[in-house]
Amino acid sequence: MTDFKSEKFKKKLKKKIKKSVGKGSNIRITKQGNTFYFLGFLGSVIYFVSTATGFWDGVLGVLKSFVWPAFLVYEAFAKLLG
């Protein structure tokens, strides 16, 4: 069985995290993700509001637009995993 040294692992991990955060490489990914999410949100608001038959259906559509990625991921896993 291998001898796992948790302290050494924690040190290396902290060093790698500090190094990657210092570069600022994750900031661009966040901006692109936010842009994608906003466009998806805008498209889903337009869809849900245009298909609403009443005022409260439109309000519910706007609320659904905030969580549409959760529905997407749930349905994708349901299809993939059976």
Backbone bond lengths (Angstrom), bond angles and torsions (degrees), N, CA, C in turn:
res aa  C-N    CA-C-N  psi(-1)  N-CA   C-N-CA  omega(-1)  CA-C   N-CA-C  phi
1 M - - - 1.442 - - 1.531 108.56 -
2 T 1.317 117.34 143.58 1.460 120.56 -177.59 1.521 110.37 -78.28
3 D 1.318 114.21 150.80 1.462 120.78 178.59 1.524 108.34 -95.53
4 F 1.310 115.75 103.11 1.464 121.02 -177.42 1.522 109.29 -88.66
5 K 1.316 116.24 124.24 1.459 121.62 -179.58 1.529 108.00 -103.25
6 S 1.322 115.31 101.24 1.460 119.98 -174.15 1.529 112.29 -67.94
7 E 1.321 117.34 -35.18 1.466 119.60 -179.52 1.530 110.95 -65.47
8 K 1.312 116.28 -41.81 1.464 120.90 178.97 1.533 109.76 -65.18
9 F 1.321 115.84 -40.56 1.460 120.76 178.67 1.529 110.91 -63.70
10 K 1.331 116.89 -44.38 1.466 120.85 179.46 1.525 111.38 -61.85
11 K 1.332 116.85 -40.67 1.460 120.89 178.63 1.526 111.30 -61.76
12 K 1.337 115.80 -46.88 1.460 120.29 -179.57 1.526 110.92 -63.77
13 L 1.321 116.13 -40.96 1.457 120.58 -179.42 1.520 111.27 -64.50
14 K 1.326 117.26 -44.82 1.464 120.96 177.88 1.523 110.94 -60.88
15 K 1.316 116.62 -39.52 1.460 121.07 -179.70 1.534 110.48 -65.36
16 K 1.325 116.64 -43.02 1.461 120.31 179.11 1.518 111.42 -65.94
17 I 1.317 117.06 -40.42 1.466 120.55 179.47 1.517 110.33 -65.11
18 K 1.323 116.24 -45.37 1.460 120.11 179.42 1.532 110.88 -61.36
19 K 1.327 116.33 -39.25 1.457 121.61 -179.40 1.532 110.73 -66.63
20 S 1.324 117.58 -44.38 1.465 120.07 -177.71 1.517 111.91 -73.11
21 V 1.321 118.61 -34.08 1.457 121.07 178.38 1.525 109.89 -71.35
22 G 1.300 116.98 -35.25 1.459 120.98 179.39 1.520 112.98 -64.05
23 K 1.317 117.28 -29.63 1.461 121.12 179.54 1.522 112.02 -73.62
24 G 1.307 117.41 -25.72 1.456 120.57 -177.69 1.517 112.60 77.08
25 S 1.325 117.06 21.11 1.460 120.39 -176.77 1.523 112.44 -69.58
26 N 1.320 117.70 -27.15 1.454 119.61 -177.01 1.522 112.83 -81.73
27 I 1.304 119.15 -8.95 1.464 121.18 -179.21 1.525 110.54 -70.88
28 R 1.303 118.11 -42.11 1.466 120.66 179.16 1.519 111.75 -64.22
29 I 1.299 117.93 -38.48 1.462 121.21 179.26 1.521 109.75 -62.75
30 T 1.315 116.97 -40.62 1.458 121.05 179.72 1.519 110.92 -64.57
31 K 1.328 117.81 -41.58 1.468 120.35 179.98 1.524 110.52 -64.58
32 Q 1.315 117.74 -41.06 1.458 120.34 179.12 1.521 110.57 -67.40
33 G 1.304 116.89 -38.90 1.454 120.85 178.50 1.516 111.50 -65.06
34 N 1.329 116.71 -40.01 1.453 120.17 178.88 1.523 111.03 -66.18
35 T 1.315 117.45 -38.18 1.459 120.80 178.44 1.522 110.40 -64.91
36 F 1.319 116.84 -44.37 1.453 120.95 178.27 1.522 111.03 -62.41
37 Y 1.324 116.84 -43.89 1.460 120.85 -179.60 1.531 110.20 -64.02
38 F 1.346 117.62 -41.56 1.465 120.59 -179.68 1.522 111.09 -63.94
39 L 1.327 117.56 -42.83 1.464 119.64 178.70 1.527 111.17 -64.81
40 G 1.311 116.85 -38.90 1.457 120.51 175.35 1.514 111.66 -64.73
41 F 1.326 116.34 -41.31 1.459 121.38 177.81 1.524 110.54 -62.08
42 L 1.316 116.59 -46.20 1.462 121.05 -179.50 1.524 111.14 -62.46
43 G 1.322 116.69 -44.36 1.457 120.36 178.69 1.519 112.17 -64.16
44 S 1.325 117.02 -39.47 1.464 119.08 -179.86 1.524 111.42 -71.87
45 V 1.331 118.36 -34.03 1.471 120.06 175.27 1.520 109.88 -62.23
46 I 1.324 116.18 -45.76 1.470 119.62 179.95 1.521 110.17 -61.46
47 Y 1.325 117.00 -43.06 1.466 119.92 179.88 1.524 111.79 -64.79
48 F 1.332 116.86 -52.27 1.463 120.11 -175.70 1.529 112.30 -64.92
49 V 1.323 117.52 -38.73 1.470 119.97 -179.80 1.528 110.39 -71.65
50 S 1.323 117.48 -37.01 1.469 119.04 -179.31 1.524 112.21 -70.32
51 T 1.322 117.77 -25.61 1.466 119.95 178.89 1.521 112.65 -94.13
52 A 1.328 117.83 -1.56 1.464 121.24 -179.00 1.524 109.61 -72.73
53 T 1.336 115.11 141.71 1.465 120.18 179.45 1.524 112.05 -98.50
54 G 1.314 117.60 -12.21 1.457 121.19 179.40 1.516 110.38 -149.90
55 F 1.331 114.48 178.10 1.468 120.13 -177.29 1.522 111.56 -62.40
56 W 1.333 117.59 -48.23 1.453 120.46 -176.05 1.524 111.93 -70.07
57 D 1.316 116.77 -27.00 1.468 119.05 173.29 1.524 110.20 -66.53
58 G 1.318 116.95 -36.79 1.464 121.28 176.50 1.512 112.06 -66.27
59 V 1.350 116.26 -41.43 1.467 120.49 177.30 1.529 109.99 -63.37
60 L 1.328 116.28 -43.41 1.463 120.08 177.17 1.530 110.62 -62.55
61 G 1.329 116.97 -36.40 1.460 120.68 177.85 1.513 112.33 -63.46
62 V 1.339 117.09 -40.12 1.464 120.30 177.48 1.525 109.97 -65.05
63 L 1.324 116.97 -41.21 1.465 119.96 178.08 1.531 111.52 -65.16
64 K 1.323 117.06 -38.97 1.472 120.72 177.12 1.525 110.92 -63.81
65 S 1.318 116.26 -31.49 1.463 120.23 -178.32 1.519 112.48 -64.94
66 F 1.321 116.80 -26.99 1.460 119.33 178.15 1.523 112.11 -69.32
67 V 1.323 117.20 -29.59 1.459 120.24 -173.83 1.530 113.05 -115.20
68 W 1.330 118.20 18.89 1.457 119.89 -177.74 1.529 113.36 -59.86
69 P 1.345 121.02 -32.29 1.471 117.80 178.08 1.526 112.49 -63.54
70 A 1.323 117.11 -32.89 1.461 119.44 178.76 1.532 110.38 -64.81
71 F 1.327 117.51 -41.27 1.460 120.99 176.89 1.530 110.46 -63.41
72 L 1.323 116.11 -41.87 1.462 121.59 -179.17 1.528 111.24 -61.87
73 V 1.317 116.96 -47.89 1.459 121.21 -178.67 1.532 110.46 -66.61
74 Y 1.328 116.74 -40.95 1.469 120.46 179.05 1.527 110.76 -60.39
75 E 1.329 116.61 -47.55 1.466 119.91 -179.64 1.526 111.41 -66.18
76 A 1.337 117.25 -37.19 1.461 120.12 178.93 1.533 110.93 -64.08
77 F 1.339 116.54 -44.57 1.462 119.29 177.40 1.515 111.88 -66.44
78 A 1.316 117.24 -36.21 1.469 119.94 178.71 1.529 110.72 -63.72
79 K 1.333 116.79 -39.29 1.465 120.23 179.22 1.532 111.59 -72.68
80 L 1.337 115.63 -41.06 1.467 118.75 -176.53 1.533 112.77 -73.60
81 L 1.320 115.91 -40.64 1.462 119.23 -174.27 1.523 113.56 -94.86
82 G 1.299 116.14 -7.35 1.468 119.47 175.19 1.443 111.57 88.73
